[in-house]
């Protein structure tokens, strides 16, 4: 298992359903650093941190310049507020999409 990292990526989280916590948005757009190491996907834009463990990935779709992850029970942290949500995560990875797809789903 390798470590994957990318900087300043666009990420969109959509169709969000909050299971625990105060997060109430259905959709959020971010631009930040993404890392996948030790089965943990982390997206950090400096204000919001999203953490998703590999066991909670339900599906990964490869798109032209992105991957879309269907995920359950992942964490969104904004300051001291932590919420647990489910929904879709789209990462715009451009030329790296296939490598990330293979790492997360291959």
C-alpha beads as a LAMMPS data file, in Angstrom:
LAMMPS data file: protein, C-alpha beads

106 atoms
105 bonds

1 atom types
1 bond types

-500.0 500.0 xlo xhi
-500.0 500.0 ylo yhi
-500.0 500.0 zlo zhi

Masses

1 110.0

Atoms # bond

1 1 1 0.000 0.000 0.000
2 1 1 1.421 3.333 -1.042
3 1 1 0.908 6.868 0.110
4 1 1 -0.869 9.142 -2.360
5 1 1 -0.772 12.933 -2.033
6 1 1 -1.959 15.875 -4.112
7 1 1 -2.038 19.602 -3.420
8 1 1 -4.624 22.268 -4.205
9 1 1 -7.250 19.926 -5.600
10 1 1 -10.883 20.805 -6.087
11 1 1 -13.189 18.589 -4.074
12 1 1 -16.971 18.573 -4.040
13 1 1 -18.999 16.815 -1.389
14 1 1 -22.647 16.383 -2.299
15 1 1 -25.841 14.560 -1.345
16 1 1 -24.644 14.822 2.240
17 1 1 -26.727 13.350 5.026
18 1 1 -25.651 14.191 8.578
19 1 1 -25.863 11.311 11.065
20 1 1 -24.204 13.036 14.022
21 1 1 -23.188 16.638 14.707
22 1 1 -24.274 20.098 13.584
23 1 1 -23.241 20.046 9.911
24 1 1 -26.366 20.899 7.929
25 1 1 -25.236 21.618 4.364
26 1 1 -26.189 19.232 1.561
27 1 1 -23.156 20.248 -0.498
28 1 1 -19.712 21.751 0.110
29 1 1 -16.912 22.748 -2.267
30 1 1 -13.296 22.749 -1.150
31 1 1 -9.856 23.375 -2.617
32 1 1 -7.115 21.815 -0.572
33 1 1 -4.566 19.097 0.007
34 1 1 -5.575 15.455 -0.324
35 1 1 -3.730 12.464 1.103
36 1 1 -4.427 8.740 1.228
37 1 1 -2.233 6.868 3.672
38 1 1 -2.775 3.934 6.002
39 1 1 -6.311 3.464 4.592
40 1 1 -7.330 7.035 5.529
41 1 1 -8.348 9.621 2.927
42 1 1 -7.923 13.189 4.195
43 1 1 -8.980 16.417 2.485
44 1 1 -7.808 19.637 4.191
45 1 1 -8.482 23.167 2.943
46 1 1 -7.282 24.928 6.089
47 1 1 -10.800 25.484 7.501
48 1 1 -12.475 22.134 6.913
49 1 1 -10.962 18.657 7.265
50 1 1 -12.673 15.590 5.821
51 1 1 -11.498 12.149 6.961
52 1 1 -12.686 8.909 5.384
53 1 1 -11.491 5.418 6.284
54 1 1 -11.229 2.911 3.411
55 1 1 -13.707 0.537 5.073
56 1 1 -16.421 3.208 4.629
57 1 1 -15.942 3.510 0.854
58 1 1 -18.944 1.912 -0.848
59 1 1 -17.930 2.561 -4.462
60 1 1 -15.482 4.559 -6.585
61 1 1 -16.260 5.743 -10.119
62 1 1 -13.551 6.809 -12.546
63 1 1 -14.451 9.889 -14.583
64 1 1 -12.398 11.675 -17.260
65 1 1 -10.465 13.958 -14.912
66 1 1 -11.844 12.949 -11.533
67 1 1 -12.964 10.153 -9.255
68 1 1 -16.278 10.062 -7.424
69 1 1 -16.456 8.192 -4.133
70 1 1 -19.695 6.997 -2.540
71 1 1 -18.984 6.868 1.178
72 1 1 -20.690 6.201 4.487
73 1 1 -19.947 7.589 7.935
74 1 1 -17.061 9.955 7.280
75 1 1 -15.964 12.893 9.401
76 1 1 -16.234 16.586 8.592
77 1 1 -14.379 18.818 11.052
78 1 1 -14.791 22.594 11.036
79 1 1 -12.864 24.067 13.946
80 1 1 -14.046 22.256 17.068
81 1 1 -17.256 21.019 15.418
82 1 1 -17.158 17.413 14.233
83 1 1 -19.959 15.778 12.277
84 1 1 -20.417 12.319 10.781
85 1 1 -22.007 12.284 7.331
86 1 1 -22.596 10.077 4.297
87 1 1 -22.601 11.149 0.665
88 1 1 -20.488 11.531 -2.452
89 1 1 -16.980 12.981 -2.740
90 1 1 -15.677 14.115 -6.128
91 1 1 -11.939 14.739 -6.418
92 1 1 -10.708 16.536 -9.540
93 1 1 -7.378 14.777 -10.043
94 1 1 -6.806 15.489 -13.755
95 1 1 -4.099 13.120 -15.045
96 1 1 -3.825 11.253 -11.737
97 1 1 -7.427 10.000 -11.675
98 1 1 -6.673 6.466 -12.812
99 1 1 -3.834 5.976 -10.295
100 1 1 -6.040 7.172 -7.423
101 1 1 -8.911 4.999 -8.647
102 1 1 -6.670 1.920 -8.646
103 1 1 -5.333 2.714 -5.172
104 1 1 -8.774 3.279 -3.635
105 1 1 -10.756 0.645 -5.519
106 1 1 -8.350 -1.590 -7.465

Bonds

1 1 1 2
2 1 2 3
3 1 3 4
4 1 4 5
5 1 5 6
6 1 6 7
7 1 7 8
8 1 8 9
9 1 9 10
10 1 10 11
11 1 11 12
12 1 12 13
13 1 13 14
14 1 14 15
15 1 15 16
16 1 16 17
17 1 17 18
18 1 18 19
19 1 19 20
20 1 20 21
21 1 21 22
22 1 22 23
23 1 23 24
24 1 24 25
25 1 25 26
26 1 26 27
27 1 27 28
28 1 28 29
29 1 29 30
30 1 30 31
31 1 31 32
32 1 32 33
33 1 33 34
34 1 34 35
35 1 35 36
36 1 36 37
37 1 37 38
38 1 38 39
39 1 39 40
40 1 40 41
41 1 41 42
42 1 42 43
43 1 43 44
44 1 44 45
45 1 45 46
46 1 46 47
47 1 47 48
48 1 48 49
49 1 49 50
50 1 50 51
51 1 51 52
52 1 52 53
53 1 53 54
54 1 54 55
55 1 55 56
56 1 56 57
57 1 57 58
58 1 58 59
59 1 59 60
60 1 60 61
61 1 61 62
62 1 62 63
63 1 63 64
64 1 64 65
65 1 65 66
66 1 66 67
67 1 67 68
68 1 68 69
69 1 69 70
70 1 70 71
71 1 71 72
72 1 72 73
73 1 73 74
74 1 74 75
75 1 75 76
76 1 76 77
77 1 77 78
78 1 78 79
79 1 79 80
80 1 80 81
81 1 81 82
82 1 82 83
83 1 83 84
84 1 84 85
85 1 85 86
86 1 86 87
87 1 87 88
88 1 88 89
89 1 89 90
90 1 90 91
91 1 91 92
92 1 92 93
93 1 93 94
94 1 94 95
95 1 95 96
96 1 96 97
97 1 97 98
98 1 98 99
99 1 99 100
100 1 100 101
101 1 101 102
102 1 102 103
103 1 103 104
104 1 104 105
105 1 105 106
